[in-house]
Amino acid sequence: MSRSVTASRSVLLVAALAVAGPVSAAAIYGNLKRGDKPLEIALKLICGGETAVGKSDATGNYRLSIAGSGRCALSVGDKTVVVVLGSDPARYDFDVPEGAAPLRQR
């Protein structure tokens, strides 16, 4: 391969990366309880057009990562709350009451 072809490919790669811009990603983690007991439950995080799903573990701990950041919707079971995510992982601990009561951030 000639030196000019290699140089042209390098310039195209650099240009493509510059146009693509940085990819932002966000992470949320925390602990879920119902009263004083850990809660194992399904989670869904919606941020822009992206969705991440998961489940808290037996100790109530959870962690989700998603492309994008800003104001996002976190659903814990059938309850939803707005969370704000940035470039650093954000911690949100919640008490998840039974019935129609909303999530309570701890």
N, C-alpha and C positions, 0 to 999 in steps of 0.2 A: 504494500500500500504506500502511495506517495506521501511525502511530508505535507503537501497542500491539502490532500483529502483528509488526513488525520487532523490537521489544524482546523479545517472547515467543520468537521464533526465535533471537535471540542468547543468551537464557538457556538454551534447550534445547541449543544447540551447546556452550556452556561446560559444561553438566552432562554431556553425552555425552563430552566430552574428559576430564573429571575422572574419570568412571567407568572409561573405557578405561585410564587410567593410562599411565605411561611405557612405551615399547617399548624393551626392551633388545636390543642387538645386540652381537655379538662378532666379532673377526677374528683369524685365525691366519696367520702367514707364516713363511717360513724357507727353508732350503736342504737338499736331499737329495743324498747322494752314496753311491756304492758304491765303497768303498776311497777312492782319491783322484780319482775321476771323477764329474762331475755326472750325475744320474740323472733322466731324463724318464719319469714314471710317473703312473698314475691315482691320484687321491686322493678320499676321501669323509670328510666330517665329519658326525657325528650328535650333536646337542645337544637333549635333550628329545625332542620330536616332530618336530623340524626336521632336514632333511638338505641338505647342500651338496656338490656334486661339482665336480671340476676336475682339472687335470693340471699337474705341474711343467713348466717350460719346458726348453729345451735346455741351460741353464746350471744346472739343478736347483732354481731358485727357484720358490716357490709362494706363493699367497695365497688364502684362502677367507674369506668373510664369512657369518654366519648370525644369524638372530634367536635370541636366548637366550644364556645364558652358564652358567658353572658347570663341572661335570665333564662332559666330552664325549669321544666316541670318534673318533679319527683313524685311518682306514685308509689305508695306503700299500701299494698292490698288495694282496697277500693277508695283510699284517701289520697288526695293530691295537694302538694304545696309547691310554691315557687321558691327556687333556690338560685343563688347567684354564684356562678363558677368562673374562675379565671385561670391563669397559667399555673398557679400553685394549687395543690390538692386542698379541697375545702372540707372541713369537718362539720357534720350536722348530726346531732344526737336527737332522737325523738322518743316521746312517749306516745304509743299508739293505742288510744282508748277504743273500747268496743262501741258498737252502734254508730250513730251519725255524728258524734263529736269529732272535731277536727284534730289533726296531729298537733302535738304540743312540743315545741322545741325545748330541749333541756340545756 
